[in-house]
């Protein structure tokens, strides 16, 4: 177990170093592409300008992938602190962060009465924002309707994020939680395919489980659990 944990830490440090170091040559590529377009754009034909556009788009996408890889490696931290988190306030913050997208898609986001739970507040915000953001993004012809539920069953809270979107094939359920896995072409939906992998890591780091129930064309419901626990029960520093 200790060897596996050390191996995981080594992999995380390597991924962090690689993604961090690759940003520098990427900035150089973007800089020279911009200079090429500014200084020689007037003498380039349409095909050459199109090629520059392709390279610029690819460099931009690579930058997003690197940013998301950095975000993924930063999710786990031995210094992670837990505190009593009011989920109602977290949802208010998520709604404010997604305000522009919600208004653009005419989405309606509702929720049950929310509990207070022992969690890392930044991680819970990221978790709910990823799930609600996906529900808004992957909508069908109708405006998105999203409902966040919370029910206590036994020794845990079960949260749900239900939508009326395009749905997911059952055979893809495991794949969507893997890093950089996408089910749709870039032309259809933006993103790098890391959001649900981050969700899975956050949930499991806090001792919970995450899963999805869905059918194509019938929307999706993502579930995750939060153990009901007392301060220090998880062996993690508690903010006070």
C-alpha positions in Angstrom: 0.0 0.0 0.0 2.8 2.4 0.9 4.7 1.6 -2.3 1.5 2.2 -4.4 0.9 5.5 -2.6 4.5 6.6 -3.3 4.2 5.5 -6.9 1.1 7.6 -7.3 2.8 10.6 -5.8 5.8 10.1 -8.2 3.4 10.0 -11.1 1.6 13.1 -10.0 4.8 15.0 -9.6 6.0 13.9 -13.0 2.7 14.9 -14.6 2.9 18.3 -12.8 6.4 18.9 -14.0 5.7 17.8 -17.6 2.5 19.9 -17.9 4.2 22.9 -16.2 7.3 22.7 -18.4 5.4 22.3 -21.7 3.6 25.6 -21.2 6.8 27.5 -22.0 7.3 26.1 -25.6 3.6 26.4 -26.1 3.8 30.1 -25.3 6.6 30.4 -27.9 4.6 28.7 -30.5 1.6 30.9 -29.9 3.8 34.0 -29.9 5.4 33.2 -33.3 2.1 32.2 -34.8 0.7 35.6 -33.8 3.7 37.4 -35.2 3.5 35.5 -38.5 -0.2 36.4 -38.9 0.5 40.1 -38.0 3.5 40.7 -40.2 2.9 38.4 -43.1 -0.9 37.9 -43.1 -1.3 40.3 -46.0 0.9 38.3 -48.3 -0.4 34.8 -47.3 -3.1 33.2 -49.4 -6.3 31.8 -48.0 -4.9 28.2 -47.7 -1.8 29.4 -45.7 -4.1 31.5 -43.3 -6.2 28.4 -42.9 -3.2 26.3 -41.9 -2.2 29.0 -39.3 -5.7 28.8 -38.0 -5.5 25.0 -37.6 -2.1 25.3 -35.7 -3.4 28.1 -33.5 -6.5 26.0 -32.6 -4.4 23.0 -31.9 -2.0 25.0 -29.7 -5.0 26.5 -27.8 -6.4 23.1 -27.2 -3.1 21.8 -26.0 -2.9 24.7 -23.5 -6.3 23.7 -22.2 -5.2 20.1 -21.9 -2.1 21.1 -19.9 -4.2 23.4 -17.6 -6.6 20.5 -17.0 -3.8 18.1 -16.3 -2.4 20.5 -13.8 -5.8 20.8 -12.2 -6.1 17.0 -12.0 -2.7 16.6 -10.3 -3.6 19.3 -7.7 -6.9 17.7 -6.6 -5.2 15.5 -4.0 -3.2 17.2 -1.3 -1.9 15.9 2.1 -2.7 19.4 3.4 -6.4 19.2 2.4 -8.6 20.6 5.2 -12.2 19.8 5.9 -14.7 22.2 7.4 -18.5 22.3 7.9 -19.7 23.4 4.5 -23.2 24.8 3.8 -24.1 23.2 0.5 -26.8 25.8 -0.1 -24.1 28.5 -0.1 -21.9 26.3 -2.3 -24.7 26.0 -4.9 -25.2 29.8 -4.8 -21.6 30.2 -5.7 -21.7 27.6 -8.4 -24.8 29.3 -9.9 -23.0 32.7 -9.9 -19.9 31.1 -11.6 -22.1 29.6 -14.3 -24.4 32.6 -14.6 -23.5 33.5 -18.2 -23.8 29.9 -19.5 -27.1 29.4 -17.6 -28.6 32.5 -19.1 -27.3 31.8 -22.6 -28.9 28.3 -22.6 -32.0 29.5 -20.7 -31.3 26.7 -18.2 -33.3 26.2 -15.0 -31.4 24.9 -12.0 -33.4 23.8 -8.9 -32.4 22.0 -5.8 -33.7 20.2 -2.6 -33.0 21.7 0.8 -29.3 21.3 1.2 -27.4 19.9 4.2 -24.2 21.0 5.9 -21.4 18.5 5.5 -17.8 18.0 6.5 -15.9 18.4 3.3 -13.2 20.5 1.6 -15.2 23.5 0.4 -13.1 24.3 -2.7 -13.4 20.6 -3.8 -17.2 20.5 -3.2 -17.6 23.7 -5.3 -15.5 22.2 -8.1 -17.4 18.9 -7.9 -20.9 20.5 -8.2 -19.7 23.0 -10.7 -18.4 20.3 -13.0 -21.5 18.2 -12.7 -24.0 21.2 -13.2 -21.8 22.7 -15.9 -21.9 19.4 -17.8 -25.6 19.2 -17.4 -26.0 22.6 -18.9 -23.5 21.9 -21.8 -24.9 18.5 -22.9 -28.5 19.6 -23.4 -30.9 18.6 -26.2 -33.3 20.7 -28.1 -35.1 21.8 -25.0 -33.5 24.3 -22.5 -31.6 22.5 -19.8 -33.5 21.6 -16.6 -31.3 20.5 -13.8 -32.2 19.4 -10.3 -29.7 18.8 -7.4 -31.0 16.4 -4.8 -29.6 15.4 -1.4 -30.9 12.5 0.7 -29.5 11.0 3.9 -29.5 7.2 3.8 -27.9 5.4 6.7 -24.4 6.8 7.4 -24.1 8.9 4.2 -25.6 11.6 2.1 -26.4 10.8 -1.5 -26.4 13.8 -3.8 -27.8 13.7 -7.3 -27.6 16.0 -10.3 -30.4 15.2 -12.7 -30.8 16.7 -16.2 -33.0 16.4 -19.3 -30.0 16.4 -21.7 -28.8 14.1 -24.5 -28.0 11.1 -22.2 -25.3 8.6 -22.2 -25.0 5.0 -23.6 -24.8 2.6 -20.6 -21.7 1.0 -22.2 -19.9 4.3 -21.8 -20.6 4.7 -18.0 -17.1 3.6 -16.9 -15.3 5.4 -19.7 -16.6 8.9 -18.9 -14.9 8.9 -15.5 -11.4 8.2 -17.1 -9.0 11.1 -17.7 -9.2 12.8 -21.1 -12.1 10.6 -22.4 -14.6 12.3 -24.7 -17.7 10.8 -26.2 -18.4 13.6 -28.7 -16.3 15.4 -31.4 -14.8 18.8 -30.6 -17.1 20.4 -33.2 -20.1 19.3 -31.2 -19.1 20.1 -27.6 -16.0 21.9 -26.1 -13.9 20.6 -23.4 -11.0 18.2 -22.8 -12.7 15.3 -21.1 -11.2 15.6 -17.7 -14.0 17.2 -15.7 -15.6 13.9 -14.6 -12.2 12.3 -13.9 -11.6 15.2 -11.5 -15.1 14.6 -9.9 -14.3 11.0 -9.4 -11.0 11.8 -7.7 -12.5 14.4 -5.4 -15.4 12.0 -4.4 -13.1 9.1 -3.8 -10.5 11.2 -1.9 -13.3 12.1 0.5 -14.4 8.5 1.0 -17.4 8.5 -1.3 -18.6 6.9 -4.5 -19.8 8.4 -7.8 -21.8 6.8 -10.6 -24.3 7.7 -13.3 -27.7 6.5 -14.5 -28.7 7.4 -18.0 -30.3 6.5 -21.3 -29.6 8.2 -24.7 -32.2 10.9 -25.2 -33.6 10.6 -21.7 -31.2 12.7 -19.7 -28.7 11.7 -17.0 -28.5 11.6 -13.3 -25.1 11.7 -11.6 -24.9 10.5 -8.0 -22.2 10.9 -5.4 -22.0 10.1 -1.7 -20.6 12.0 1.2 -20.0 9.9 4.4 -21.6 11.4 7.5 -18.6 11.8 9.8 -17.2 13.8 12.7 -14.2 16.1 12.6 -10.9 14.2 12.4 -12.7 11.0 11.7 -11.0 10.9 8.2 -7.6 11.7 9.6 -7.5 15.0 7.7 -6.9 18.4 9.2 -10.1 20.3 10.0 -10.3 24.0 9.5 -11.6 25.7 12.6 
